[in-house]
Amino acid sequence: MLALKNTENLTGALISGDYWDLDELCTALHRLTGNESRYLDWQGARMRLLRIIHDLRMAYQGTKNVESVGNGLKKDTMKNHDFIASQHNIYYSTEILWPDLIFALVAINDFIHLHKKYEHATDLDIHIVNVRKFQSLIAEGMKENMSEETYTSVIHYVLTSKAYVEEYAVQYIDLLNLSYIEMSRDQRIKTFDSIAHKIVIQSKDYNNFKSKILTELNKTKSTIHDFQMNIEYPEDIEW
């Protein structure tokens, strides 16, 4: 079963499941994000989701965390059915930073809308159903870290499609990630509401950041998705 839980230091969340759980999620996300040339105004968001897909795939290939989890199979059941099997399943997991997950919560909505529009899909499309479950897990994880008032406001934006990622300056998520990594656990608790609000509701801070990028892009006539920032993530993160 696909699951999400906060890491010990609230740096991110641990996404876990068996091979098929994670493969199913990756397939759904990949299907919704489409090919590189289809959704040009969503390229930054698409690449962000592809990074999550990459981390999940690395996990179920066994390069991240692996654990043995009881599957509920009893000795009496094996005896009654005359077979022997393992009483444990292998679960794989990987950590993902919270700013990335909050952004994914919003971005998935855009790609569901695009998938419906161009693939004539419905809410019963299996890939939409699978990513909706992932969204609900992200939302539940956020709820544990937020005040009720801010959580209600943020989720309202997500559910009413007021939040969107078309032409989003995804470099802003990198800045939030780096700032969030450097915080103590107590600081993360205090600032989680603010970070979620900045991402989902596109705060004044975000709009100022995007304006600066657009000013630079006017000089080169490049797209916002091509803008490169000189940033580097730490090799080791205290999750």
PyMOL commands that set and color helices and strands:
alter all, ss='L'
color gray80, all
select helices_A, chain A and resi 19-33+40-63+75-81+98-119+126-143+148-159+171-182+185-201+204-220+224-226
alter helices_A, ss='H'
color red, helices_A
select strands_A, chain A and resi 3-6+12-17+65-70+88-97
alter strands_A, ss='S'
color yellow, strands_A
deselect
rebuild
show_as cartoon
